[in-house]
Amino acid sequence: MLEQRIQHACEELGWSRLPEVLYQHAEQASKENISYLEFLDNLLQEELRAKYERIILTRTRFARLPFQKTLEEFDFTFQPSVDERRMRDLATMRFLSHQENVIFLGPPGVGKTHLAVALGLEAIRQRHSVYFTTANDLVESLEEAHEKGTIRRKLRQYTKPALLIVDEIGYRKMNCVFRSKWPPIPENSGHLFR
């Protein structure tokens, strides 16, 4: 009866980890003569860790990152032009609170995507929302939403996250325009959008 009440209470509270570790912690508390408050604290800390892990998992899934690589996995010796100290400073996410943009410029293959993903993972770890897309996918989805009349909803998808990572800017030419709003751009104007 007591086990069922505990199980039911955990379900009602949305606690998934506590039922898994309750008896392990109870046994440890008995063996080591742990106080009731310490026992309760151990259980609550387990549940908080599990909740944090669920948040990270959910936000990582939502972010649609192409892979998971951290700043620790980046080889700064391979790419000495990247300032490691500056990257560690960016990983504090102060630029988010200051509402600043970060742009990585360089030729293909130097690690721009790796660094962007690493910052995205760090932002998620610090409980910020993140969304990853390529410039081409962004423009195509906005153009499609414009044609369907759902542009406001689509814009919210890109503006809601605390950190929007747009990869492959300038990677390939994009032929698109929201024709009903903007005048045509001359062929050789050098603009990204036509």
Disulfide bonds with the S-S distance in Angstrom:
none
